Amino acid sequence: MSALPEKTALITGANAGIGKEVARQLALRPEMARIYLACRNEDRATAAKAELEAVSDRRIFDIVLMDVADLDSVRAGLAGIDGSVDALVMNAGVIGPQSMELTAGGVTTVFATNVLGHVVLLERLLAEHRLGEVALFAGSEAMRGVPKLRMKGPSFVSTSADELATAIDGSYFAGMKPDFNLAFGQAKYIGALWMAYLARQYPDRRFVTVSPGNTTGTRAASDLPLPMRIAAKYVMPTLGLAHKLDVGAKRLVDGVTDPTLSSGTFYASAANTLIGPMVNQADFLPDLANPSFQDHANEAIHRFIR
Ligand SMILES: NC(=O)c1ccc[n+]([C@@H]2O[C@H](COP(=O)([O-])OP(=O)(O)OC[C@H]3O[C@@H](n4cnc5c(N)ncnc54)[C@H](OP(=O)(O)O)[C@@H]3O)[C@@H](O)[C@H]2O)c1
């Protein structure tokens, strides 16, 4: 009997929530030979590694220290990894920071964490011919707005690179009260467009955006204002509007292991839902399939990478 080909995966934000559960589920697959846990805090990463080894009974986890909001940290973390990565899971993300604080590079923390560090990570892997098969970006239904949580969806006027850049440096909210949830939805929207752009440039690999859906058992809602925190943590699960951690994480695992999920596509819950079967979001949000918008997202993002 021939041996299974050995696979490697790298998961950002792998010490908690969905990222850690993705690591656990991937470790159940016998072909998975190495899983890099890319985390920003060594103690939390070490604790997660020990827990994953105990629950999976496998010794295939390596810690990579990487703060995705800091581009130099991303570059240094990646330099410490030998060889290629078959599956990259760009999961690290924050929704909650209730500030429009900017990084040293002039980018909002929410954009830097959810998107910009991942751009540097994935594009460097591509440039060095080290992405084996698939890259997955953790999207969110927030990019189309979530009326049940009173979250507005991005509604850009022209979706030009200039306009998208205002969502990256926070100037979109100049002269008005910032809407932090909208800033999160804008980041996920621009990230999904960028992934679709890459899918067109690299037809031999898969680039998928997948939302885990409204998932309990994570810390994602912890920094939200109290009413939203209560709604997310208690009301929505009670009403059956959220699913459990293993279900949300499995969506991301399917994204990297199921080759029938198409490159350049953003999969998330059907319209007006936050859980259930995943559908192609471009079916009701044609922006996502617009090559000009994809190009503009790519151009806007690269204005902030030095
Ligand atoms: N939960 C949901 O309902 C839901 C819905 C839609 C989309 N999502 C998306 O799914 C992904 C995972 O969310 P989650 O619910 O699992 O959130 P979570 O429980 O808050 O976990 C987030 C993970 O990201 C890491 N992280 C945050 N900032 C980082 C940075 N600068 N550098 C490196 N790692 C960083 C965190 O590490 P630390 O421990 O160091 O903070 C943690 O490991 C996110 O992209 C989120 O937007 C979640």
The ligand as a Gaussian input file, in Angstrom:
#p B3LYP/6-31G(d) Opt

LIG

0 1
 N      -16.985000      33.545000      16.108000
 C      -17.770000      33.966000      15.142000
 O      -19.002000      33.964000      15.289000
 C      -17.190000      34.449000      13.839000
 C      -18.082000      34.776000      12.818000
 C      -17.585000      35.199000      11.592000
 C      -16.221000      35.292000      11.390000
 N      -15.371000      34.972000      12.410000
 C      -13.941000      35.068000      12.127000
 O      -13.292000      33.856000      12.493000
 C      -11.944000      34.114000      12.909000
 C      -11.688000      33.492000      14.273000
 O      -12.576000      34.096000      15.196000
 P      -12.838000      33.510000      16.660000
 O      -14.293000      33.629000      16.872000
 O      -12.161000      32.207000      16.853000
 O      -12.123000      34.649000      17.534000
 P      -11.278000      34.546000      18.907000
 O      -11.819000      33.484000      19.803000
 O      -11.242000      35.953000      19.410000
 O       -9.823000      34.098000      18.413000
 C       -9.055000      34.961000      17.632000
 C       -7.664000      34.409000      17.452000
 O       -6.933000      35.374000      16.672000
 C       -5.734000      35.682000      17.391000
 N       -5.271000      37.041000      17.106000
 C       -5.908000      38.215000      17.316000
 N       -5.110000      39.236000      16.963000
 C       -3.941000      38.683000      16.528000
 C       -2.719000      39.208000      16.050000
 N       -2.524000      40.541000      15.936000
 N       -1.736000      38.351000      15.685000
 C       -1.912000      37.013000      15.796000
 N       -3.039000      36.443000      16.262000
 C       -4.038000      37.285000      16.630000
 C       -6.101000      35.530000      18.844000
 O       -4.908000      35.388000      19.627000
 P       -4.737000      36.038000      21.090000
 O       -5.121000      34.969000      22.069000
 O       -3.287000      36.383000      21.141000
 O       -5.634000      37.239000      21.183000
 C       -6.917000      34.241000      18.783000
 O       -6.068000      33.126000      18.696000
 C      -11.797000      35.645000      12.887000
 O      -11.171000      36.042000      11.697000
 C      -13.222000      36.141000      12.934000
 O      -13.380000      37.414000      12.347000
 C      -15.814000      34.555000      13.621000

